[in-house]
Each structure stands twice: as C-alpha cells, then as structure tokens.
Amino acid sequence: MSILPSFDTENEPKIARSVEKFFKDYKVMELLRRCGLRKSKGIPLWSILSYIFSNVFRDRSMYMQQKSGKCTAGFSKNTYYRFMQNPHINWLRLTILLDERIVNGHLKDLTSD
C-alpha cells in the first residue's frame, strides 16, 4: 500500500494529473450534471471541482491557504463557497453515483455471487 503524497510544489503536477485521470475514468462531470449542476458562465466547473478534490492532499483549508499566501486556486473564495453551497447540487446523490461506479467498475468482480 502506498503512502499518500503531501501536497507541495514538487507533487502538485502529479496530484493534478491523478485527479484529472480520476475525473475522466469515472466521468465525474457527467455525474455532476445528473445531480443537478448546470453552469453557463464563469470559472469552469472542472477547475473548481479538481481544486476541491486535490484539496484533500493539501495541508490546509482554502481559508488557511489564502491567509498564508499559498492559495493555488484560480478563483476567489466566494466562487468556492458559492459552488459548495449551491442548492441545486445534490451532493448525496453525487457521492452515491460515484460510489456505484467505483464498486461496479472495480470491486464487483472481486466478490462471488
């Protein structure tokens, strides 16, 4: 089992590529649309969501990153929080659909019927 890398400038491109590959493999953007998200202008959803996913590997929240001057997001904190608080996104449905894709794609064959 490998250890999760810490998020620093050396690992940032590697982690960004991993998140991008995860999004493509599991069609996360398609799932977001199925869960009620529609965006017509502004910052691309891809960049906001990939920042949120890769934030798991950072040592600080967005607030602390901005406070320390190490924020790598290409958008404001208002954009981030509006996205997270969007009442049209059914986050529970998104996690269930994503879990279903992961289980059916990788784990289903490991169990016997």
Biopython code that builds the backbone (N, CA, C, O; Angstrom):
import numpy as np
from Bio.PDB.StructureBuilder import StructureBuilder

atoms = [
    (1, "MET", "N", (0.846, -1.177, 0.000)),
    (1, "MET", "CA", (0.000, 0.000, 0.000)),
    (1, "MET", "C", (0.888, 1.236, 0.000)),
    (1, "MET", "O", (1.797, 1.353, 0.822)),
    (2, "SER", "N", (0.630, 2.142, -0.908)),
    (2, "SER", "CA", (1.462, 3.340, -0.996)),
    (2, "SER", "C", (0.949, 4.429, -0.061)),
    (2, "SER", "O", (-0.229, 4.465, 0.296)),
    (3, "ILE", "N", (1.847, 5.298, 0.317)),
    (3, "ILE", "CA", (1.516, 6.414, 1.193)),
    (3, "ILE", "C", (1.057, 7.576, 0.322)),
    (3, "ILE", "O", (1.630, 7.835, -0.737)),
    (4, "LEU", "N", (0.016, 8.277, 0.778)),
    (4, "LEU", "CA", (-0.464, 9.444, 0.042)),
    (4, "LEU", "C", (0.584, 10.543, 0.093)),
    (4, "LEU", "O", (1.098, 10.852, 1.168)),
    (5, "PRO", "N", (0.907, 11.132, -1.034)),
    (5, "PRO", "CA", (1.924, 12.190, -1.036)),
    (5, "PRO", "C", (1.384, 13.473, -0.432)),
    (5, "PRO", "O", (0.193, 13.770, -0.531)),
    (6, "SER", "N", (2.268, 14.224, 0.191)),
    (6, "SER", "CA", (1.855, 15.531, 0.685)),
    (6, "SER", "C", (1.792, 16.484, -0.502)),
    (6, "SER", "O", (2.459, 16.279, -1.517)),
    (7, "PHE", "N", (0.996, 17.508, -0.360)),
    (7, "PHE", "CA", (0.794, 18.444, -1.470)),
    (7, "PHE", "C", (1.786, 19.580, -1.331)),
    (7, "PHE", "O", (1.595, 20.481, -0.515)),
    (8, "ASP", "N", (2.824, 19.542, -2.110)),
    (8, "ASP", "CA", (3.767, 20.646, -2.173)),
    (8, "ASP", "C", (4.021, 20.965, -3.640)),
    (8, "ASP", "O", (3.459, 20.318, -4.524)),
    (9, "THR", "N", (4.847, 21.936, -3.896)),
    (9, "THR", "CA", (5.062, 22.349, -5.285)),
    (9, "THR", "C", (5.668, 21.237, -6.125)),
    (9, "THR", "O", (5.468, 21.201, -7.339)),
    (10, "GLU", "N", (6.401, 20.336, -5.500)),
    (10, "GLU", "CA", (7.005, 19.224, -6.234)),
    (10, "GLU", "C", (5.955, 18.200, -6.664)),
    (10, "GLU", "O", (6.022, 17.678, -7.777)),
    (11, "ASN", "N", (4.994, 17.913, -5.798)),
    (11, "ASN", "CA", (3.973, 16.904, -6.085)),
    (11, "ASN", "C", (2.723, 17.467, -6.747)),
    (11, "ASN", "O", (1.876, 16.702, -7.208)),
    (12, "GLU", "N", (2.593, 18.773, -6.802)),
    (12, "GLU", "CA", (1.362, 19.386, -7.313)),
    (12, "GLU", "C", (0.984, 18.927, -8.721)),
    (12, "GLU", "O", (-0.172, 18.557, -8.927)),
    (13, "PRO", "N", (1.890, 18.929, -9.702)),
    (13, "PRO", "CA", (1.502, 18.472, -11.048)),
    (13, "PRO", "C", (1.098, 16.993, -11.073)),
    (13, "PRO", "O", (0.176, 16.609, -11.794)),
    (14, "LYS", "N", (1.777, 16.185, -10.300)),
    (14, "LYS", "CA", (1.474, 14.753, -10.242)),
    (14, "LYS", "C", (0.072, 14.513, -9.674)),
    (14, "LYS", "O", (-0.688, 13.700, -10.200)),
    (15, "ILE", "N", (-0.255, 15.219, -8.611)),
    (15, "ILE", "CA", (-1.573, 15.068, -7.996)),
    (15, "ILE", "C", (-2.651, 15.632, -8.909)),
    (15, "ILE", "O", (-3.730, 15.050, -9.016)),
    (16, "ALA", "N", (-2.381, 16.747, -9.568)),
    (16, "ALA", "CA", (-3.350, 17.332, -10.502)),
    (16, "ALA", "C", (-3.653, 16.358, -11.639)),
    (16, "ALA", "O", (-4.808, 16.220, -12.041)),
    (17, "ARG", "N", (-2.628, 15.683, -12.160)),
    (17, "ARG", "CA", (-2.841, 14.686, -13.217)),
    (17, "ARG", "C", (-3.651, 13.495, -12.699)),
    (17, "ARG", "O", (-4.497, 12.960, -13.416)),
    (18, "SER", "N", (-3.395, 13.084, -11.464)),
    (18, "SER", "CA", (-4.137, 11.964, -10.881)),
    (18, "SER", "C", (-5.614, 12.309, -10.715)),
    (18, "SER", "O", (-6.486, 11.489, -11.000)),
    (19, "VAL", "N", (-5.889, 13.521, -10.254)),
    (19, "VAL", "CA", (-7.278, 13.963, -10.090)),
    (19, "VAL", "C", (-7.954, 14.048, -11.450)),
    (19, "VAL", "O", (-9.105, 13.638, -11.596)),
    (20, "GLU", "N", (-7.253, 14.576, -12.445)),
    (20, "GLU", "CA", (-7.804, 14.679, -13.799)),
    (20, "GLU", "C", (-8.115, 13.295, -14.365)),
    (20, "GLU", "O", (-9.162, 13.097, -14.981)),
    (21, "LYS", "N", (-7.215, 12.346, -14.159)),
    (21, "LYS", "CA", (-7.433, 10.979, -14.635)),
    (21, "LYS", "C", (-8.631, 10.350, -13.927)),
    (21, "LYS", "O", (-9.432, 9.662, -14.560)),
    (22, "PHE", "N", (-8.758, 10.579, -12.625)),
    (22, "PHE", "CA", (-9.896, 10.070, -11.859)),
    (22, "PHE", "C", (-11.203, 10.623, -12.420)),
    (22, "PHE", "O", (-12.167, 9.877, -12.597)),
    (23, "PHE", "N", (-11.242, 11.933, -12.702)),
    (23, "PHE", "CA", (-12.439, 12.557, -13.261)),
    (23, "PHE", "C", (-12.814, 11.940, -14.600)),
    (23, "PHE", "O", (-13.988, 11.677, -14.860)),
    (24, "LYS", "N", (-11.823, 11.710, -15.443)),
    (24, "LYS", "CA", (-12.101, 11.137, -16.763)),
    (24, "LYS", "C", (-12.517, 9.678, -16.661)),
    (24, "LYS", "O", (-13.458, 9.257, -17.333)),
    (25, "ASP", "N", (-11.830, 8.898, -15.830)),
    (25, "ASP", "CA", (-12.136, 7.473, -15.694)),
    (25, "ASP", "C", (-13.554, 7.239, -15.172)),
    (25, "ASP", "O", (-14.249, 6.330, -15.625)),
    (26, "TYR", "N", (-13.969, 8.057, -14.230)),
    (26, "TYR", "CA", (-15.284, 7.862, -13.612)),
    (26, "TYR", "C", (-16.336, 8.848, -14.099)),
    (26, "TYR", "O", (-17.452, 8.872, -13.579)),
    (27, "LYS", "N", (-15.993, 9.658, -15.086)),
    (27, "LYS", "CA", (-16.929, 10.607, -15.705)),
    (27, "LYS", "C", (-17.651, 11.444, -14.646)),
    (27, "LYS", "O", (-18.880, 11.508, -14.618)),
    (28, "VAL", "N", (-16.873, 12.073, -13.787)),
    (28, "VAL", "CA", (-17.403, 12.843, -12.668)),
    (28, "VAL", "C", (-18.236, 14.030, -13.149)),
    (28, "VAL", "O", (-19.255, 14.352, -12.538)),
    (29, "MET", "N", (-17.822, 14.680, -14.228)),
    (29, "MET", "CA", (-18.581, 15.831, -14.709)),
    (29, "MET", "C", (-19.961, 15.409, -15.208)),
    (29, "MET", "O", (-20.935, 16.141, -15.030)),
    (30, "GLU", "N", (-20.048, 14.249, -15.824)),
    (30, "GLU", "CA", (-21.348, 13.721, -16.246)),
    (30, "GLU", "C", (-22.229, 13.471, -15.021)),
    (30, "GLU", "O", (-23.424, 13.765, -15.043)),
    (31, "LEU", "N", (-21.643, 12.934, -13.967)),
    (31, "LEU", "CA", (-22.399, 12.692, -12.736)),
    (31, "LEU", "C", (-22.889, 14.001, -12.128)),
    (31, "LEU", "O", (-24.010, 14.072, -11.624)),
    (32, "LEU", "N", (-22.058, 15.031, -12.172)),
    (32, "LEU", "CA", (-22.483, 16.329, -11.642)),
    (32, "LEU", "C", (-23.693, 16.863, -12.393)),
    (32, "LEU", "O", (-24.618, 17.400, -11.784)),
    (33, "ARG", "N", (-23.689, 16.721, -13.698)),
    (33, "ARG", "CA", (-24.845, 17.179, -14.483)),
    (33, "ARG", "C", (-26.092, 16.376, -14.112)),
    (33, "ARG", "O", (-27.191, 16.926, -14.036)),
    (34, "ARG", "N", (-25.917, 15.079, -13.884)),
    (34, "ARG", "CA", (-27.056, 14.245, -13.483)),
    (34, "ARG", "C", (-27.570, 14.610, -12.096)),
    (34, "ARG", "O", (-28.717, 14.323, -11.756)),
    (35, "CYS", "N", (-26.721, 15.239, -11.306)),
    (35, "CYS", "CA", (-27.093, 15.618, -9.944)),
    (35, "CYS", "C", (-27.576, 17.060, -9.846)),
    (35, "CYS", "O", (-27.715, 17.592, -8.745)),
    (36, "GLY", "N", (-27.829, 17.691, -10.972)),
    (36, "GLY", "CA", (-28.476, 18.990, -10.962)),
    (36, "GLY", "C", (-27.600, 20.196, -11.190)),
    (36, "GLY", "O", (-28.077, 21.323, -11.057)),
    (37, "LEU", "N", (-26.342, 20.008, -11.527)),
    (37, "LEU", "CA", (-25.487, 21.170, -11.712)),
    (37, "LEU", "C", (-25.468, 21.607, -13.159)),
    (37, "LEU", "O", (-25.159, 20.823, -14.057)),
    (38, "ARG", "N", (-25.802, 22.871, -13.375)),
    (38, "ARG", "CA", (-25.731, 23.489, -14.691)),
    (38, "ARG", "C", (-24.982, 24.802, -14.512)),
    (38, "ARG", "O", (-25.325, 25.602, -13.642)),
    (39, "LYS", "N", (-23.985, 25.020, -15.313)),
    (39, "LYS", "CA", (-23.213, 26.262, -15.223)),
    (39, "LYS", "C", (-23.065, 26.831, -16.617)),
    (39, "LYS", "O", (-22.679, 26.121, -17.546)),
    (40, "SER", "N", (-23.369, 28.106, -16.767)),
    (40, "SER", "CA", (-23.347, 28.696, -18.101)),
    (40, "SER", "C", (-22.201, 29.682, -18.315)),
    (40, "SER", "O", (-21.836, 29.954, -19.459)),
    (41, "LYS", "N", (-21.628, 30.221, -17.244)),
    (41, "LYS", "CA", (-20.562, 31.206, -17.417)),
    (41, "LYS", "C", (-19.632, 31.181, -16.210)),
    (41, "LYS", "O", (-19.919, 30.554, -15.190)),
    (42, "GLY", "N", (-18.524, 31.870, -16.354)),
    (42, "GLY", "CA", (-17.583, 31.989, -15.244)),
    (42, "GLY", "C", (-16.504, 30.922, -15.252)),
    (42, "GLY", "O", (-16.136, 30.397, -16.303)),
    (43, "ILE", "N", (-16.011, 30.616, -14.080)),
    (43, "ILE", "CA", (-14.935, 29.637, -13.904)),
    (43, "ILE", "C", (-15.445, 28.249, -14.284)),
    (43, "ILE", "O", (-16.541, 27.868, -13.872)),
    (44, "PRO", "N", (-14.678, 27.488, -15.057)),
    (44, "PRO", "CA", (-15.116, 26.133, -15.423)),
    (44, "PRO", "C", (-15.281, 25.238, -14.194)),
    (44, "PRO", "O", (-14.478, 25.278, -13.263)),
    (45, "LEU", "N", (-16.329, 24.440, -14.217)),
    (45, "LEU", "CA", (-16.587, 23.516, -13.111)),
    (45, "LEU", "C", (-15.410, 22.587, -12.878)),
    (45, "LEU", "O", (-15.082, 22.240, -11.743)),
    (46, "TRP", "N", (-14.781, 22.192, -13.979)),
    (46, "TRP", "CA", (-13.645, 21.274, -13.909)),
    (46, "TRP", "C", (-12.574, 21.812, -12.960)),
    (46, "TRP", "O", (-12.047, 21.067, -12.134)),
    (47, "SER", "N", (-12.253, 23.100, -13.073)),
    (47, "SER", "CA", (-11.176, 23.652, -12.245)),
    (47, "SER", "C", (-11.599, 23.777, -10.784)),
    (47, "SER", "O", (-10.789, 23.549, -9.886)),
    (48, "ILE", "N", (-12.856, 24.136, -10.535)),
    (48, "ILE", "CA", (-13.327, 24.247, -9.152)),
    (48, "ILE", "C", (-13.353, 22.875, -8.494)),
    (48, "ILE", "O", (-12.856, 22.704, -7.381)),
    (49, "LEU", "N", (-13.929, 21.905, -9.179)),
    (49, "LEU", "CA", (-14.052, 20.571, -8.596)),
    (49, "LEU", "C", (-12.698, 19.891, -8.439)),
    (49, "LEU", "O", (-12.474, 19.193, -7.451)),
    (50, "SER", "N", (-11.801, 20.078, -9.384)),
    (50, "SER", "CA", (-10.473, 19.468, -9.239)),
    (50, "SER", "C", (-9.711, 20.108, -8.081)),
    (50, "SER", "O", (-8.945, 19.428, -7.398)),
    (51, "TYR", "N", (-9.910, 21.401, -7.852)),
    (51, "TYR", "CA", (-9.297, 22.050, -6.686)),
    (51, "TYR", "C", (-9.847, 21.440, -5.401)),
    (51, "TYR", "O", (-9.092, 21.167, -4.467)),
    (52, "ILE", "N", (-11.156, 21.228, -5.352)),
    (52, "ILE", "CA", (-11.775, 20.658, -4.152)),
    (52, "ILE", "C", (-11.251, 19.245, -3.902)),
    (52, "ILE", "O", (-10.912, 18.898, -2.771)),
    (53, "PHE", "N", (-11.185, 18.431, -4.958)),
    (53, "PHE", "CA", (-10.696, 17.060, -4.806)),
    (53, "PHE", "C", (-9.225, 17.041, -4.394)),
    (53, "PHE", "O", (-8.841, 16.271, -3.512)),
    (54, "SER", "N", (-8.411, 17.868, -5.014)),
    (54, "SER", "CA", (-6.984, 17.860, -4.683)),
    (54, "SER", "C", (-6.703, 18.539, -3.348)),
    (54, "SER", "O", (-5.612, 18.397, -2.796)),
    (55, "ASN", "N", (-7.670, 19.267, -2.834)),
    (55, "ASN", "CA", (-7.513, 19.915, -1.531)),
    (55, "ASN", "C", (-7.331, 18.889, -0.417)),
    (55, "ASN", "O", (-6.810, 19.218, 0.649)),
    (56, "VAL", "N", (-7.751, 17.664, -0.653)),
    (56, "VAL", "CA", (-7.566, 16.593, 0.321)),
    (56, "VAL", "C", (-6.080, 16.413, 0.629)),
    (56, "VAL", "O", (-5.716, 16.081, 1.758)),
    (57, "PHE", "N", (-5.226, 16.630, -0.363)),
    (57, "PHE", "CA", (-3.793, 16.409, -0.210)),
    (57, "PHE", "C", (-3.035, 17.643, 0.262)),
    (57, "PHE", "O", (-1.834, 17.574, 0.524)),
    (58, "ARG", "N", (-3.717, 18.746, 0.370)),
    (58, "ARG", "CA", (-3.065, 19.960, 0.867)),
    (58, "ARG", "C", (-3.052, 19.913, 2.387)),
    (58, "ARG", "O", (-3.865, 19.228, 3.007)),
    (59, "ASP", "N", (-2.140, 20.634, 2.967)),
    (59, "ASP", "CA", (-2.034, 20.621, 4.423)),
    (59, "ASP", "C", (-2.935, 21.652, 5.096)),
    (59, "ASP", "O", (-2.956, 21.749, 6.323)),
    (60, "ARG", "N", (-3.674, 22.419, 4.306)),
    (60, "ARG", "CA", (-4.524, 23.462, 4.874)),
    (60, "ARG", "C", (-5.795, 23.634, 4.069)),
    (60, "ARG", "O", (-5.862, 23.255, 2.900)),
    (61, "SER", "N", (-6.807, 24.212, 4.712)),
    (61, "SER", "CA", (-8.052, 24.537, 4.022)),
    (61, "SER", "C", (-7.823, 25.729, 3.103)),
    (61, "SER", "O", (-6.765, 26.357, 3.134)),
    (62, "MET", "N", (-8.822, 26.031, 2.289)),
    (62, "MET", "CA", (-8.693, 27.177, 1.387)),
    (62, "MET", "C", (-8.492, 28.462, 2.186)),
    (62, "MET", "O", (-7.701, 29.324, 1.802)),
    (63, "TYR", "N", (-9.204, 28.581, 3.283)),
    (63, "TYR", "CA", (-9.076, 29.771, 4.129)),
    (63, "TYR", "C", (-7.633, 29.945, 4.610)),
    (63, "TYR", "O", (-7.066, 31.033, 4.509)),
    (64, "MET", "N", (-7.045, 28.865, 5.131)),
    (64, "MET", "CA", (-5.676, 28.950, 5.642)),
    (64, "MET", "C", (-4.660, 29.133, 4.514)),
    (64, "MET", "O", (-3.634, 29.787, 4.702)),
    (65, "GLN", "N", (-4.942, 28.561, 3.351)),
    (65, "GLN", "CA", (-4.049, 28.770, 2.209)),
    (65, "GLN", "C", (-4.029, 30.242, 1.810)),
    (65, "GLN", "O", (-2.968, 30.802, 1.535)),
    (66, "GLN", "N", (-5.204, 30.865, 1.780)),
    (66, "GLN", "CA", (-5.271, 32.282, 1.420)),
    (66, "GLN", "C", (-4.606, 33.147, 2.480)),
    (66, "GLN", "O", (-3.920, 34.121, 2.172)),
    (67, "LYS", "N", (-4.822, 32.772, 3.729)),
    (67, "LYS", "CA", (-4.239, 33.548, 4.822)),
    (67, "LYS", "C", (-2.710, 33.491, 4.795)),
    (67, "LYS", "O", (-2.041, 34.480, 5.095)),
    (68, "SER", "N", (-2.160, 32.323, 4.433)),
    (68, "SER", "CA", (-0.702, 32.172, 4.390)),
    (68, "SER", "C", (-0.107, 32.594, 3.046)),
    (68, "SER", "O", (1.115, 32.645, 2.900)),
    (69, "GLY", "N", (-0.962, 32.897, 2.063)),
    (69, "GLY", "CA", (-0.477, 33.319, 0.751)),
    (69, "GLY", "C", (-0.069, 32.171, -0.152)),
    (69, "GLY", "O", (0.633, 32.389, -1.140)),
    (70, "LYS", "N", (-0.492, 30.946, 0.162)),
    (70, "LYS", "CA", (-0.121, 29.772, -0.637)),
    (70, "LYS", "C", (-1.303, 29.202, -1.417)),
    (70, "LYS", "O", (-1.281, 28.033, -1.801)),
    (71, "CYS", "N", (-2.311, 29.997, -1.650)),
    (71, "CYS", "CA", (-3.503, 29.509, -2.344)),
    (71, "CYS", "C", (-3.221, 29.381, -3.840)),
    (71, "CYS", "O", (-2.791, 30.338, -4.484)),
    (72, "THR", "N", (-3.468, 28.182, -4.387)),
    (72, "THR", "CA", (-3.208, 27.922, -5.803)),
    (72, "THR", "C", (-4.477, 27.943, -6.643)),
    (72, "THR", "O", (-4.430, 27.698, -7.848)),
    (73, "ALA", "N", (-5.609, 28.234, -6.014)),
    (73, "ALA", "CA", (-6.872, 28.269, -6.756)),
    (73, "ALA", "C", (-6.864, 29.448, -7.720)),
    (73, "ALA", "O", (-6.336, 30.516, -7.408)),
    (74, "GLY", "N", (-7.447, 29.246, -8.875)),
    (74, "GLY", "CA", (-7.522, 30.310, -9.866)),
    (74, "GLY", "C", (-8.830, 31.066, -9.791)),
    (74, "GLY", "O", (-9.290, 31.619, -10.790)),
    (75, "PHE", "N", (-9.435, 31.096, -8.615)),
    (75, "PHE", "CA", (-10.720, 31.761, -8.431)),
    (75, "PHE", "C", (-10.802, 32.265, -7.001)),
    (75, "PHE", "O", (-9.965, 31.930, -6.164)),
    (76, "SER", "N", (-11.819, 33.074, -6.729)),
    (76, "SER", "CA", (-11.948, 33.676, -5.402)),
    (76, "SER", "C", (-12.610, 32.715, -4.424)),
    (76, "SER", "O", (-13.194, 31.704, -4.816)),
    (77, "LYS", "N", (-12.506, 33.051, -3.155)),
    (77, "LYS", "CA", (-13.140, 32.222, -2.131)),
    (77, "LYS", "C", (-14.662, 32.279, -2.261)),
    (77, "LYS", "O", (-15.346, 31.320, -1.904)),
    (78, "ASN", "N", (-15.199, 33.394, -2.768)),
    (78, "ASN", "CA", (-16.644, 33.489, -2.970)),
    (78, "ASN", "C", (-17.121, 32.466, -3.996)),
    (78, "ASN", "O", (-18.170, 31.847, -3.817)),
    (79, "THR", "N", (-16.359, 32.289, -5.066)),
    (79, "THR", "CA", (-16.692, 31.281, -6.080)),
    (79, "THR", "C", (-16.694, 29.896, -5.461)),
    (79, "THR", "O", (-17.604, 29.101, -5.695)),
    (80, "TYR", "N", (-15.675, 29.613, -4.672)),
    (80, "TYR", "CA", (-15.541, 28.315, -3.997)),
    (80, "TYR", "C", (-16.744, 28.045, -3.092)),
    (80, "TYR", "O", (-17.374, 26.992, -3.185)),
    (81, "TYR", "N", (-17.056, 29.000, -2.222)),
    (81, "TYR", "CA", (-18.142, 28.792, -1.267)),
    (81, "TYR", "C", (-19.513, 28.788, -1.941)),
    (81, "TYR", "O", (-20.405, 28.058, -1.507)),
    (82, "ARG", "N", (-19.700, 29.584, -2.987)),
    (82, "ARG", "CA", (-20.968, 29.531, -3.724)),
    (82, "ARG", "C", (-21.165, 28.174, -4.368)),
    (82, "ARG", "O", (-22.273, 27.637, -4.375)),
    (83, "PHE", "N", (-20.088, 27.618, -4.910)),
    (83, "PHE", "CA", (-20.160, 26.288, -5.515)),
    (83, "PHE", "C", (-20.510, 25.241, -4.455)),
    (83, "PHE", "O", (-21.369, 24.390, -4.681)),
    (84, "MET", "N", (-19.849, 25.304, -3.311)),
    (84, "MET", "CA", (-20.082, 24.316, -2.255)),
    (84, "MET", "C", (-21.494, 24.427, -1.667)),
    (84, "MET", "O", (-22.070, 23.428, -1.236)),
    (85, "GLN", "N", (-22.042, 25.635, -1.652)),
    (85, "GLN", "CA", (-23.364, 25.853, -1.065)),
    (85, "GLN", "C", (-24.489, 25.861, -2.092)),
    (85, "GLN", "O", (-25.630, 26.173, -1.752)),
    (86, "ASN", "N", (-24.189, 25.527, -3.332)),
    (86, "ASN", "CA", (-25.186, 25.549, -4.398)),
    (86, "ASN", "C", (-26.341, 24.604, -4.054)),
    (86, "ASN", "O", (-26.132, 23.397, -3.935)),
    (87, "PRO", "N", (-27.557, 25.139, -3.893)),
    (87, "PRO", "CA", (-28.685, 24.290, -3.507)),
    (87, "PRO", "C", (-29.166, 23.367, -4.627)),
    (87, "PRO", "O", (-29.956, 22.456, -4.379)),
    (88, "HIS", "N", (-28.698, 23.594, -5.853)),
    (88, "HIS", "CA", (-29.134, 22.763, -6.974)),
    (88, "HIS", "C", (-28.309, 21.492, -7.125)),
    (88, "HIS", "O", (-28.686, 20.595, -7.879)),
    (89, "ILE", "N", (-27.192, 21.406, -6.419)),
    (89, "ILE", "CA", (-26.357, 20.207, -6.495)),
    (89, "ILE", "C", (-26.787, 19.243, -5.401)),
    (89, "ILE", "O", (-26.792, 19.587, -4.219)),
    (90, "ASN", "N", (-27.144, 18.044, -5.805)),
    (90, "ASN", "CA", (-27.496, 17.007, -4.845)),
    (90, "ASN", "C", (-26.217, 16.227, -4.529)),
    (90, "ASN", "O", (-25.901, 15.240, -5.193)),
    (91, "TRP", "N", (-25.483, 16.685, -3.502)),
    (91, "TRP", "CA", (-24.185, 16.101, -3.166)),
    (91, "TRP", "C", (-24.311, 14.643, -2.739)),
    (91, "TRP", "O", (-23.438, 13.832, -3.048)),
    (92, "LEU", "N", (-25.378, 14.303, -2.037)),
    (92, "LEU", "CA", (-25.571, 12.915, -1.612)),
    (92, "LEU", "C", (-25.730, 12.008, -2.822)),
    (92, "LEU", "O", (-25.143, 10.927, -2.876)),
    (93, "ARG", "N", (-26.517, 12.443, -3.783)),
    (93, "ARG", "CA", (-26.697, 11.640, -4.996)),
    (93, "ARG", "C", (-25.381, 11.506, -5.757)),
    (93, "ARG", "O", (-25.076, 10.440, -6.291)),
    (94, "LEU", "N", (-24.605, 12.581, -5.807)),
    (94, "LEU", "CA", (-23.305, 12.534, -6.482)),
    (94, "LEU", "C", (-22.400, 11.484, -5.839)),
    (94, "LEU", "O", (-21.795, 10.675, -6.542)),
    (95, "THR", "N", (-22.306, 11.492, -4.522)),
    (95, "THR", "CA", (-21.429, 10.515, -3.861)),
    (95, "THR", "C", (-21.936, 9.096, -4.047)),
    (95, "THR", "O", (-21.134, 8.173, -4.198)),
    (96, "ILE", "N", (-23.240, 8.901, -4.040)),
    (96, "ILE", "CA", (-23.792, 7.557, -4.244)),
    (96, "ILE", "C", (-23.515, 7.073, -5.663)),
    (96, "ILE", "O", (-23.098, 5.931, -5.854)),
    (97, "LEU", "N", (-23.742, 7.926, -6.659)),
    (97, "LEU", "CA", (-23.480, 7.529, -8.046)),
    (97, "LEU", "C", (-21.995, 7.268, -8.289)),
    (97, "LEU", "O", (-21.636, 6.332, -9.003)),
    (98, "LEU", "N", (-21.145, 8.086, -7.702)),
    (98, "LEU", "CA", (-19.705, 7.879, -7.850)),
    (98, "LEU", "C", (-19.275, 6.585, -7.162)),
    (98, "LEU", "O", (-18.478, 5.824, -7.711)),
    (99, "ASP", "N", (-19.794, 6.337, -5.977)),
    (99, "ASP", "CA", (-19.508, 5.075, -5.281)),
    (99, "ASP", "C", (-19.958, 3.881, -6.107)),
    (99, "ASP", "O", (-19.254, 2.874, -6.198)),
    (100, "GLU", "N", (-21.130, 4.001, -6.704)),
    (100, "GLU", "CA", (-21.663, 2.915, -7.532)),
    (100, "GLU", "C", (-20.733, 2.629, -8.716)),
    (100, "GLU", "O", (-20.479, 1.469, -9.042)),
    (101, "ARG", "N", (-20.233, 3.679, -9.350)),
    (101, "ARG", "CA", (-19.314, 3.477, -10.484)),
    (101, "ARG", "C", (-18.018, 2.807, -10.041)),
    (101, "ARG", "O", (-17.496, 1.935, -10.735)),
    (102, "ILE", "N", (-17.512, 3.210, -8.907)),
    (102, "ILE", "CA", (-16.263, 2.621, -8.414)),
    (102, "ILE", "C", (-16.472, 1.159, -8.059)),
    (102, "ILE", "O", (-15.663, 0.308, -8.431)),
    (103, "VAL", "N", (-17.548, 0.861, -7.345)),
    (103, "VAL", "CA", (-17.815, -0.522, -6.937)),
    (103, "VAL", "C", (-18.082, -1.398, -8.149)),
    (103, "VAL", "O", (-17.499, -2.474, -8.275)),
    (104, "ASN", "N", (-18.954, -0.950, -9.040)),
    (104, "ASN", "CA", (-19.277, -1.762, -10.219)),
    (104, "ASN", "C", (-18.099, -1.888, -11.174)),
    (104, "ASN", "O", (-17.975, -2.895, -11.872)),
    (105, "GLY", "N", (-17.246, -0.895, -11.214)),
    (105, "GLY", "CA", (-16.120, -0.926, -12.130)),
    (105, "GLY", "C", (-14.931, -1.726, -11.638)),
    (105, "GLY", "O", (-14.178, -2.273, -12.444)),
    (106, "HIS", "N", (-14.748, -1.804, -10.331)),
    (106, "HIS", "CA", (-13.534, -2.431, -9.813)),
    (106, "HIS", "C", (-13.782, -3.533, -8.793)),
    (106, "HIS", "O", (-13.066, -4.534, -8.779)),
    (107, "LEU", "N", (-14.767, -3.367, -7.956)),
    (107, "LEU", "CA", (-14.915, -4.290, -6.840)),
    (107, "LEU", "C", (-15.918, -5.408, -7.075)),
    (107, "LEU", "O", (-15.852, -6.444, -6.414)),
    (108, "LYS", "N", (-16.836, -5.217, -7.996)),
    (108, "LYS", "CA", (-17.878, -6.215, -8.220)),
    (108, "LYS", "C", (-17.292, -7.555, -8.651)),
    (108, "LYS", "O", (-17.776, -8.605, -8.230)),
    (109, "ASP", "N", (-16.262, -7.528, -9.481)),
    (109, "ASP", "CA", (-15.653, -8.765, -9.960)),
    (109, "ASP", "C", (-14.865, -9.493, -8.873)),
    (109, "ASP", "O", (-14.527, -10.665, -9.042)),
    (110, "LEU", "N", (-14.574, -8.833, -7.783)),
    (110, "LEU", "CA", (-13.795, -9.453, -6.714)),
    (110, "LEU", "C", (-14.643, -10.294, -5.769)),
    (110, "LEU", "O", (-14.108, -11.053, -4.962)),
    (111, "THR", "N", (-15.959, -10.161, -5.866)),
    (111, "THR", "CA", (-16.842, -10.933, -4.993)),
    (111, "THR", "C", (-17.524, -12.036, -5.782)),
    (111, "THR", "O", (-17.700, -11.933, -6.996)),
    (112, "SER", "N", (-17.899, -13.082, -5.083)),
    (112, "SER", "CA", (-18.605, -14.178, -5.750)),
    (112, "SER", "C", (-20.099, -14.036, -5.509)),
    (112, "SER", "O", (-20.527, -13.508, -4.482)),
    (113, "ASP", "N", (-20.881, -14.508, -6.461)),
    (113, "ASP", "CA", (-22.342, -14.408, -6.343)),
    (113, "ASP", "C", (-22.912, -15.632, -5.686)),
    (113, "ASP", "O", (-24.126, -15.725, -5.502)),
]
sb = StructureBuilder()
sb.init_structure("model")
sb.init_model(0)
sb.init_chain("A")
sb.init_seg("    ")
for serial, (resi, resn, name, xyz) in enumerate(atoms, 1):
    if name == "N":
        sb.init_residue(resn, " ", resi, " ")
    sb.init_atom(name, np.array(xyz, "f"), 0.0, 1.0, " ", f" {name:<3s}", serial, name[0])
structure = sb.get_structure()
